């Protein structure tokens, strides 16, 4: 077995946590993602308030929450776009062009 430095080990743990978070938000549906984004916005506001009254020790936690919010909003937008594309798709047999309608009338 070989030795792994602590920094590399901690980075691997962070990567695994990030992958878990990404996989977790990918399986959520649109209403759950909206609820998650609202909760994250409230958490960010609370952290900013704590920072302003010098109660918050870890200032990077605000940036981390903002990145989580950005990931959630990105996934939400992707799912909304996919849903809108699925709704707008119509079967090919239903679509007709103006030329086909004119030919049928003759």
N, C-alpha and C positions, 0 to 999 in steps of 0.2 A: 504494500500500500504506500502511496506517496503522500507527501504533505501538501495541503492546500492553504495558502495564506488566508488570514481572517477576512481581509478586504474582498478577495475573490469569492469566498464562501458567502459573505453577506450580500454581494452583488447577485449571486445565484439565487439566494433566498428571495431577494427583491424581484427578480425576473419571474420566479415561480408564482409569487403573489400577484404580480401583474397579469400573468397568463390566466390565473384563476379568476381574477376580476374581469378580464376580457371575456372569458368563456361564460362567466355568470351573466353578464349583461347581454350577451348574444342570444341567450335562450329566453330572455324576458320578452313579453309582448308589449305593444305600444302603450297601453294604460299604465303598466308597471314601470316602464321607462320614464313616463311623464311624472309619476309619483316619485321615482328615484331622483329625477332631476330637481324637483321641488324641494325634496329633503336635503339634497346637496347644497342648493342655494341657501337654504336656511342655516345649514351648518357653516357655510362660508361666511355668512353675515355675522353669526355668533362668534366665529373665530376672529373676524376683523374687529368686532366690538371688544373682545378680550385683549386683542393686541393694542387697541387704542387706550385702554385703561391699564396697560402694562401688566396684565394678568397672564398673558400667553408667553410661555417660555420658548416653544418650538415654532419659529416663524415660518419654517418651510412647510408646516402642515397646511397653511393656507394655499400655497402653490400646489401641493399634492391634491388637495380637494378640488382645486380649479381644474387640474388635469383630469381628474376622475369625472368631473362634470362635463368637460369637453368630450371625453370618450363616450359618456352616456348620450350626450346630445348628438354626436356623430352617428352612433348606432340608431338612435331614434329617427334621425333624418333619413338614414338609409332604409329603415323599415317602412317609413311613410312613403318614400319614393317607390319602393317595391310594391306596396299595397296600392298606390295610385296607378301604377302600370298594370297591375293585375286586373283592376276594376275597368280600366280603359280598353283593355283588350276585348275584342269581340270575335266570335267565330268567323272564319273566312267565308262561310256559306251565307252569312247574314249580310255582309257588306256587298253593295252593288254600286256601280258607277253610273253616271248620267248616260253614257253611251249604251250601256246594257239595257237601261230602262226604255230608251228610245227604240232600240231594236225589238224589244218585247211588244211594244205597242203596235208596231207595223204589222 
